[in-house]
Amino acid sequence: MTALDIDAIREDLEAQRTRLVAQLGELGATPSGDLQADLNAGEGFADAAATTAERTERIGVVDTLKGQLDDVETALERIKEGSYGVCSNCGNPIAPERLEARPESTLCVTCKSRGF
């Protein structure tokens, strides 16, 4: 990838979005992160407890994937707006190496390390 090959970055982000949406679907969630209420609690208390534990774990994974999807969507929107590659906190350019490693980045390394 050259300094900032926006077309290649956009393609990568769109492919990443497709993968994340598919993963959410496999977990029974919509792209907005909502779970389908299809889990059966079974016949007894132990079944209900196992179902609750499984659902809790699934919610955690869905939340993580939804956060990643939100980051990808934000990066795609920034490409569309023309603000991609500019730190959303300080306004300085984001290093091309950072964007190559994490194309969904909206913060420069300095701002990210400061916790913005």
N, C-alpha and C positions, 0 to 999 in steps of 0.2 A: 504494500500500500504506500502511495506517495505521501507527501506532507499531509494533505487532507483530501483524500479521494472520496468526496461526499456521496457519489453514486454507489461506490463499493460499501461504504458505511451504511447507507440507506438499505441496500440489499441485505446486508448482514442483520441489521435491526429488524427488517421485515421477516426474515427467516426465523430470527429469534422469537418474534411475536407469534408466528405460526406454531412453533414448537411449544411455547408456553401455553397458548390457548388449547392445544391438543393435550398437554399434560393436565391442565385443569379439567378438561372434559373426561379424561381417563379417571380422575378422582371424583367424578360426579359433580363438578362445579362448573358454573357459568364463567365467562370471561370477567364478569364483575365480582367474582369470588363467592357467589352464593352457592351453598350446597343444596343439592336435591334431597328431599326428605324421603329417601328410599330405604333406609336401614331398618331392618326388622330386629326388634329386641329379643326375639325368641320366646321360649316358654317360661324360663325361670329367672331368678335373681342373678345367677352367675352369667347367663346369657346377656342380660341387660347390662351388667357391669362390663363385660367384654365389649359389647356394642358401644357403650359410652366411652371406653378407653380408645377404641378404634376411631370413633368419631372425633375425639379430642385430638388424636394424632393427625388425622386427616385435616382437621381445621388448621393445625399448625403448618402443615405442608402447603395447603391452599393459600394461607396468608402469605407465606414466603413467595410462592409463585405469583400471586397477585401483586405483591410489591415489585417484583422483577418486571412484570408486565407493565405496571404503571411507569416504571423507569424507562422502559423501551418506548412506550407511547409518548412520554415527555420528550425523549430524544428525537423521535420522528417529527413531533410537532415543532421542535426547535429547528430542525432542518428545514421544514416548510416555511417557518417564519424568517429564516436567515440568521438566527442567533446561535446556531449550533457551533460548538467549539469555543464559546465565550463563557466564562465562569458566571453563574447566575447570582453569585454573591458579590464579587469584587469587580467584575467586568473585564478582567484580564483574560488573555487567551489561555485555553487549556492546552497543555503540551500534547502534540500529535501522538507521542508514545503512549500517553495515558488514554487517549481516545482509541488508539489501536487496541490496547489491552482491555479497556472497558468503554465501548462505544456509547453506552448509555450515561456516561458521566456528565454531570451538569456543574460540577465544582472542580476548580483547579486543585492541585495537590496541597497547596498551602491552606486554602480554605477548608478542604476536607480534613486535614490534620488538626485544624483548630475546632472542628466539630460543628461547622455550619451546615 
